[in-house]
Amino acid sequence: MSDAAQPTAAEVRAAAEAVKTALDRHLAAVERRSGEEDPAVYDAFNQLAAAAEAYDELLYDRYDEVTPFEIPGTEDSMPPYTGPEEPSALSVLIRRDYSVAEPQRLMAQARRVEAADEEGVAAEASGTVHGALGLLFGEFEPDEIASRHKEFGLEEGDSTLWVTAADETADPGEWLEAPFDQADPELVVCRFDVSAVFDDEYDDGLDDDDEDDADVDDETDDETDDDEGGVGAGELDEDLDTDLDDDLDPDEDAEPARLEADR
């Protein structure tokens, strides 16, 4: 950064004073809090976070120094609930992310739907990945696809579910053109997130136990193999996938699918 763009010492000092003021306001709001989700405490917290972040940036720009504080991102937390105490209506907002891990498997499943379509409505939709996706999500419920995603050549990503409250149900067709534009975080009654981030954080504390867990798994596998007349999980999966694997013959004429950026 050039000298002309650097903040002055007075600006850094003013930012430090702003942090002190915000700190006093936050403490006062906490001392006067009216409940666990007091809006005054929430606002004071955000003001303190913003003041501390501004001071940290100015301090670094002027003196190439940092503070020992980690400023949490306010976008990572939900604001206090401000909706009706006894909501008479609710909306459930769900987002599930997937990656297309096996395009040929995806299109093979779509071809099965086409083959079963006696009216021919779905004809030739399985020739592309986006066509196969539209066909499968039109045929199966989202919950069923979530539980069987591997069968459709999909790999799970993050997911989230928000339950939002309302005073009354929206009129039919009112929000269909923009279904997620009116999602108000302050009306969220509860929220459930699933992410690989949480798994990574949990796994960090289990590295030392991996070897022991592997030993236990080996012993369990040995016991399973010794059972008379037992069918292993691998054999069962192989039987279930026999028909699908036939559809995935690399010699068939179908061209490799592409994900088009403009779809």
VOPAGU-2260 file (C-alpha; in pm, 1 decimal, decimal comma):
REM VOPAGU-2260
SITE   aa  ch    i         X         Y         Z
SITE  MET   A    0       0,0       0,0       0,0
SITE  SER   A    1     131,9     346,7     -86,5
SITE  ASP   A    2     194,6     610,5     178,8
SITE  ALA   A    3     -84,4     825,7      34,2
SITE  ALA   A    4    -338,9     548,5      88,2
SITE  GLN   A    5    -232,4     467,0     442,6
SITE  PRO   A    6    -457,1     578,2     731,0
SITE  THR   A    7    -322,7     844,9     960,3
SITE  ALA   A    8    -223,0     782,5    1318,4
SITE  ALA   A    9    -524,6     991,0    1423,4
SITE  GLU   A   10    -759,1     763,2    1228,5
SITE  VAL   A   11    -614,7     456,7    1399,1
SITE  ARG   A   12    -652,5     623,7    1737,5
SITE  ALA   A   13   -1014,8     715,8    1657,7
SITE  ALA   A   14   -1087,3     355,3    1557,6
SITE  ALA   A   15    -940,5     235,5    1887,7
SITE  GLU   A   16   -1165,8     476,4    2077,4
SITE  ALA   A   17   -1464,2     348,0    1878,8
SITE  VAL   A   18   -1382,2      -5,5    1994,8
SITE  LYS   A   19   -1375,1     111,2    2356,8
SITE  THR   A   20   -1711,9     283,8    2317,8
SITE  ALA   A   21   -1866,8     -20,5    2148,3
SITE  LEU   A   22   -1726,9    -243,1    2422,3
SITE  ASP   A   23   -1893,3     -30,9    2691,5
SITE  ARG   A   24   -2222,9     -34,6    2500,7
SITE  HIS   A   25   -2208,9    -411,2    2461,3
SITE  LEU   A   26   -2146,7    -464,6    2833,3
SITE  ALA   A   27   -2431,4    -228,3    2922,6
SITE  ALA   A   28   -2668,1    -413,6    2687,3
SITE  VAL   A   29   -2568,7    -747,8    2839,1
SITE  GLU   A   30   -2626,3    -615,5    3191,5
SITE  ARG   A   31   -2974,5    -495,4    3090,9
SITE  ARG   A   32   -3068,5    -793,4    2875,5
SITE  SER   A   33   -3436,6    -891,4    2886,0
SITE  GLY   A   34   -3388,4   -1249,6    2765,0
SITE  GLU   A   35   -3159,2   -1491,7    2586,5
SITE  GLU   A   36   -3233,1   -1334,5    2247,5
SITE  ASP   A   37   -3250,8    -967,1    2340,6
SITE  PRO   A   38   -3227,5    -759,9    2016,2
SITE  ALA   A   39   -3033,2    -487,8    2200,0
SITE  VAL   A   40   -2756,8    -735,0    2285,5
SITE  TYR   A   41   -2751,5    -860,5    1928,4
SITE  ASP   A   42   -2718,5    -507,2    1789,5
SITE  ALA   A   43   -2446,6    -418,4    2040,6
SITE  PHE   A   44   -2258,6    -734,3    1948,0
SITE  ASN   A   45   -2266,9    -644,4    1578,5
SITE  GLN   A   46   -2150,3    -288,4    1650,5
SITE  LEU   A   47   -1860,9    -417,6    1860,0
SITE  ALA   A   48   -1762,5    -667,2    1590,3
SITE  ALA   A   49   -1771,6    -398,3    1320,6
SITE  ALA   A   50   -1568,2    -154,3    1530,1
SITE  ALA   A   51   -1307,4    -417,1    1616,2
SITE  GLU   A   52   -1276,4    -523,9    1252,7
SITE  ALA   A   53   -1232,6    -163,6    1136,8
SITE  TYR   A   54    -964,3    -103,4    1400,5
SITE  ASP   A   55    -785,3    -424,0    1305,8
SITE  GLU   A   56    -771,7    -322,2     938,5
SITE  LEU   A   57    -651,6      31,0    1010,3
SITE  LEU   A   58    -391,3     -95,0    1255,7
SITE  TYR   A   59    -253,5    -333,5     995,4
SITE  ASP   A   60    -254,9     -75,8     715,2
SITE  ARG   A   61     -77,5     185,5     927,5
SITE  TYR   A   62     159,6     -18,7    1142,9
SITE  ASP   A   63     160,3    -365,4     981,9
SITE  GLU   A   64      31,3    -501,5    1312,7
SITE  VAL   A   65    -269,7    -713,5    1405,2
SITE  THR   A   66    -492,4    -761,9    1710,5
SITE  PRO   A   67    -522,1   -1091,5    1900,7
SITE  PHE   A   68    -896,6   -1098,8    1846,6
SITE  GLU   A   69   -1083,8   -1321,8    1602,0
SITE  ILE   A   70   -1387,5   -1137,3    1471,6
SITE  PRO   A   71   -1671,9   -1383,4    1399,3
SITE  GLY   A   72   -1858,7   -1330,8    1075,5
SITE  THR   A   73   -2210,3   -1209,0    1145,8
SITE  GLU   A   74   -2333,6   -1383,6     831,0
SITE  ASP   A   75   -2253,7   -1720,5     991,4
SITE  SER   A   76   -2509,1   -1675,5    1270,3
SITE  MET   A   77   -2883,8   -1633,9    1271,7
SITE  PRO   A   78   -3041,3   -1314,3    1410,4
SITE  PRO   A   79   -3288,4   -1337,5    1698,6
SITE  TYR   A   80   -3634,1   -1467,6    1611,7
SITE  THR   A   81   -3881,2   -1180,7    1570,5
SITE  GLY   A   82   -4175,3   -1369,4    1418,3
SITE  PRO   A   83   -4517,4   -1440,1    1568,8
SITE  GLU   A   84   -4524,9   -1610,2    1909,0
SITE  GLU   A   85   -4788,0   -1855,3    1787,8
SITE  PRO   A   86   -4740,1   -1889,0    1410,4
SITE  SER   A   87   -5042,8   -2016,8    1220,2
SITE  ALA   A   88   -4844,9   -2097,4     903,6
SITE  LEU   A   89   -4494,3   -2204,1     813,6
SITE  SER   A   90   -4262,9   -2252,8     517,8
SITE  VAL   A   91   -3992,6   -2518,6     487,7
SITE  LEU   A   92   -3694,6   -2408,3     277,1
SITE  ILE   A   93   -3457,7   -2686,8     173,9
SITE  ARG   A   94   -3137,1   -2674,8     -25,2
SITE  ARG   A   95   -2935,5   -2986,5    -111,0
SITE  ASP   A   96   -2618,7   -2972,7    -319,7
SITE  TYR   A   97   -2493,9   -3263,2    -531,4
SITE  SER   A   98   -2207,6   -3323,8    -770,0
SITE  VAL   A   99   -2254,7   -3543,8   -1074,7
SITE  ALA   A  100   -1999,8   -3813,1    -990,3
SITE  GLU   A  101   -2105,0   -4070,2   -1253,5
SITE  PRO   A  102   -2277,8   -3912,8   -1556,4
SITE  GLN   A  103   -2318,0   -4246,3   -1736,1
SITE  ARG   A  104   -2493,2   -4399,3   -1434,2
SITE  LEU   A  105   -2719,5   -4094,4   -1413,2
SITE  MET   A  106   -2820,2   -4123,6   -1778,1
SITE  ALA   A  107   -2866,1   -4501,5   -1748,7
SITE  GLN   A  108   -3121,9   -4448,9   -1473,5
SITE  ALA   A  109   -3296,5   -4188,9   -1688,6
SITE  ARG   A  110   -3312,3   -4437,4   -1976,8
SITE  ARG   A  111   -3491,7   -4679,0   -1745,7
SITE  VAL   A  112   -3758,0   -4416,6   -1678,9
SITE  GLU   A  113   -3789,9   -4355,5   -2052,2
SITE  ALA   A  114   -3828,9   -4727,3   -2119,2
SITE  ALA   A  115   -4113,3   -4747,0   -1867,2
SITE  ASP   A  116   -4289,2   -4443,7   -2014,4
SITE  GLU   A  117   -4558,4   -4596,0   -2232,8
SITE  GLU   A  118   -4677,8   -4257,6   -2358,8
SITE  GLY   A  119   -4331,4   -4159,1   -2478,6
SITE  VAL   A  120   -4337,3   -3822,3   -2303,8
SITE  ALA   A  121   -3981,7   -3865,1   -2173,0
SITE  ALA   A  122   -3835,2   -3987,2   -2503,4
SITE  GLU   A  123   -3469,0   -3895,4   -2567,3
SITE  ALA   A  124   -3437,9   -3675,1   -2257,4
SITE  SER   A  125   -3167,5   -3904,4   -2117,3
SITE  GLY   A  126   -2915,7   -3816,6   -2388,8
SITE  THR   A  127   -2769,0   -3529,2   -2186,4
SITE  VAL   A  128   -2687,0   -3481,3   -1819,5
SITE  HIS   A  129   -2923,5   -3186,9   -1773,8
SITE  GLY   A  130   -3199,4   -3378,4   -1951,5
SITE  ALA   A  131   -3145,4   -3683,7   -1732,4
SITE  LEU   A  132   -3152,8   -3467,2   -1420,0
SITE  GLY   A  133   -3482,9   -3310,4   -1521,5
SITE  LEU   A  134   -3625,8   -3651,6   -1597,9
SITE  LEU   A  135   -3520,7   -3811,3   -1268,1
SITE  PHE   A  136   -3622,7   -3519,4   -1047,0
SITE  GLY   A  137   -3956,4   -3516,6   -1226,2
SITE  GLU   A  138   -4003,7   -3887,7   -1164,6
SITE  PHE   A  139   -3877,0   -3922,7    -805,7
SITE  GLU   A  140   -3942,5   -3723,0    -491,2
SITE  PRO   A  141   -3642,5   -3515,5    -370,6
SITE  ASP   A  142   -3631,1   -3715,4     -46,8
SITE  GLU   A  143   -3607,1   -4040,0    -242,6
SITE  ILE   A  144   -3325,0   -3904,3    -455,6
SITE  ALA   A  145   -3148,1   -3791,8    -138,3
SITE  SER   A  146   -3168,0   -4141,4       7,5
SITE  ARG   A  147   -3068,1   -4312,7    -319,0
SITE  HIS   A  148   -2829,1   -4052,4    -460,8
SITE  LYS   A  149   -2549,4   -4303,6    -526,7
SITE  GLU   A  150   -2782,6   -4507,4    -747,0
SITE  PHE   A  151   -2830,7   -4197,0    -960,7
SITE  GLY   A  152   -2457,0   -4127,8    -993,1
SITE  LEU   A  153   -2471,5   -3830,5    -756,7
SITE  GLU   A  154   -2248,7   -3735,9    -465,4
SITE  GLU   A  155   -2388,0   -3540,2    -170,6
SITE  GLY   A  156   -2265,6   -3193,0     -84,0
SITE  ASP   A  157   -2385,5   -2950,3     183,1
SITE  SER   A  158   -2751,0   -2920,8     274,1
SITE  THR   A  159   -2962,3   -2693,0     490,7
SITE  LEU   A  160   -3323,4   -2681,7     607,0
SITE  TRP   A  161   -3497,5   -2370,7     739,6
SITE  VAL   A  162   -3840,6   -2366,8     902,5
SITE  THR   A  163   -3982,4   -2014,4     887,1
SITE  ALA   A  164   -4297,2   -1890,3    1060,8
SITE  ALA   A  165   -4573,5   -1671,1     926,9
SITE  ASP   A  166   -4906,0   -1526,2    1041,5
SITE  GLU   A  167   -5093,7   -1667,9     744,2
SITE  THR   A  168   -5039,4   -1892,5     444,8
SITE  ALA   A  169   -4947,1   -1721,4     118,3
SITE  ASP   A  170   -5205,7   -1705,7    -159,5
SITE  PRO   A  171   -5177,6   -1978,2    -425,7
SITE  GLY   A  172   -4914,2   -1889,8    -684,2
SITE  GLU   A  173   -4805,0   -1577,9    -494,8
SITE  TRP   A  174   -4435,1   -1662,5    -457,1
SITE  LEU   A  175   -4375,1   -1919,7    -732,2
SITE  GLU   A  176   -4175,7   -1683,6    -958,4
SITE  ALA   A  177   -3921,5   -1608,0    -684,7
SITE  PRO   A  178   -3963,5   -1877,8    -418,2
SITE  PHE   A  179   -3659,2   -1790,8    -206,5
SITE  ASP   A  180   -3648,8   -1410,9    -226,5
SITE  GLN   A  181   -3863,5   -1361,7      82,6
SITE  ALA   A  182   -3663,6   -1586,2     316,3
SITE  ASP   A  183   -3632,4   -1370,1     629,9
SITE  PRO   A  184   -3367,4   -1501,2     874,5
SITE  GLU   A  185   -3553,2   -1332,2    1160,5
SITE  LEU   A  186   -3853,9   -1559,2    1096,9
SITE  VAL   A  187   -3653,6   -1883,5    1114,6
SITE  VAL   A  188   -3797,0   -2102,8    1389,2
SITE  CYS   A  189   -3527,0   -2367,7    1353,8
SITE  ARG   A  190   -3245,5   -2454,8    1116,5
SITE  PHE   A  191   -3056,4   -2778,1    1043,3
SITE  ASP   A  192   -2730,0   -2787,4     847,7
SITE  VAL   A  193   -2533,1   -3082,4     712,2
SITE  SER   A  194   -2182,7   -3016,9     580,6
SITE  ALA   A  195   -1853,2   -3193,1     528,0
SITE  VAL   A  196   -1699,5   -2903,8     724,2
SITE  PHE   A  197   -1846,0   -3047,8    1043,0
SITE  ASP   A  198   -1709,8   -3393,5     956,6
SITE  ASP   A  199   -1362,0   -3249,7     902,3
SITE  GLU   A  200   -1371,3   -3075,4    1239,1
SITE  TYR   A  201   -1482,2   -3396,9    1407,7
SITE  ASP   A  202   -1225,3   -3609,4    1225,5
SITE  ASP   A  203    -940,2   -3382,6    1341,0
SITE  GLY   A  204    -980,9   -3522,2    1691,6
SITE  LEU   A  205    -999,4   -3884,6    1578,7
SITE  ASP   A  206    -672,0   -3920,8    1388,2
SITE  ASP   A  207    -507,9   -4102,0    1677,2
SITE  ASP   A  208    -790,7   -4354,5    1692,1
SITE  ASP   A  209    -795,5   -4444,8    1321,2
SITE  GLU   A  210    -557,9   -4738,9    1360,0
SITE  ASP   A  211    -756,3   -4886,6    1648,7
SITE  ASP   A  212   -1081,3   -4845,5    1456,3
SITE  ALA   A  213    -928,6   -5024,7    1157,2
SITE  ASP   A  214    -839,0   -5320,2    1379,7
SITE  VAL   A  215   -1195,8   -5341,1    1508,8
SITE  ASP   A  216   -1332,9   -5329,1    1154,9
SITE  ASP   A  217   -1101,4   -5609,7    1046,0
SITE  GLU   A  218   -1219,7   -5830,9    1331,0
SITE  THR   A  219   -1582,4   -5761,2    1244,3
SITE  ASP   A  220   -1522,9   -5847,2     879,7
SITE  ASP   A  221   -1357,9   -6176,9     976,9
SITE  GLU   A  222   -1655,3   -6271,9    1191,4
SITE  THR   A  223   -1896,8   -6190,0     910,3
SITE  ASP   A  224   -1705,7   -6400,3     658,2
SITE  ASP   A  225   -1707,0   -6703,0     892,4
SITE  ASP   A  226   -2085,3   -6713,6     926,0
SITE  GLU   A  227   -2235,8   -7013,4     743,0
SITE  GLY   A  228   -2488,3   -6929,9     475,5
SITE  GLY   A  229   -2437,3   -6553,3     529,5
SITE  VAL   A  230   -2448,6   -6310,7     236,0
SITE  GLY   A  231   -2186,6   -6036,6     248,5
SITE  ALA   A  232   -2280,7   -5675,0     184,4
SITE  GLY   A  233   -2056,5   -5672,8    -122,0
SITE  GLU   A  234   -2241,2   -5965,9    -276,0
SITE  LEU   A  235   -2575,9   -5798,7    -209,8
SITE  ASP   A  236   -2462,8   -5473,2    -372,1
SITE  GLU   A  237   -2328,8   -5666,7    -670,0
SITE  ASP   A  238   -2666,4   -5834,5    -725,2
SITE  LEU   A  239   -2854,4   -5504,8    -698,5
SITE  ASP   A  240   -2624,8   -5331,2    -947,4
SITE  THR   A  241   -2615,7   -5608,9   -1208,5
SITE  ASP   A  242   -2886,4   -5457,8   -1428,5
SITE  LEU   A  243   -2746,3   -5106,6   -1396,6
SITE  ASP   A  244   -2393,2   -5217,4   -1485,0
SITE  ASP   A  245   -2530,3   -5368,2   -1806,0
SITE  ASP   A  246   -2657,4   -5021,6   -1895,7
SITE  LEU   A  247   -2310,0   -4876,2   -1839,1
SITE  ASP   A  248   -2141,4   -5080,1   -2114,8
SITE  PRO   A  249   -1859,7   -4860,1   -2247,4
SITE  ASP   A  250   -1920,8   -4996,9   -2597,9
SITE  GLU   A  251   -2269,3   -4852,0   -2631,9
SITE  ASP   A  252   -2328,4   -4569,9   -2877,3
SITE  ALA   A  253   -2419,1   -4298,5   -2629,7
SITE  GLU   A  254   -2183,6   -4001,7   -2642,1
SITE  PRO   A  255   -2025,3   -3873,7   -2319,6
SITE  ALA   A  256   -2245,0   -3614,5   -2157,4
SITE  ARG   A  257   -2137,6   -3258,1   -2091,2
SITE  LEU   A  258   -2254,6   -3012,9   -1831,8
SITE  GLU   A  259   -2339,7   -2697,8   -2027,9
SITE  ALA   A  260   -2252,1   -2374,7   -1847,9
SITE  ASP   A  261   -2562,4   -2197,9   -1971,4
SITE  ARG   A  262   -2804,8   -2464,1   -1848,1
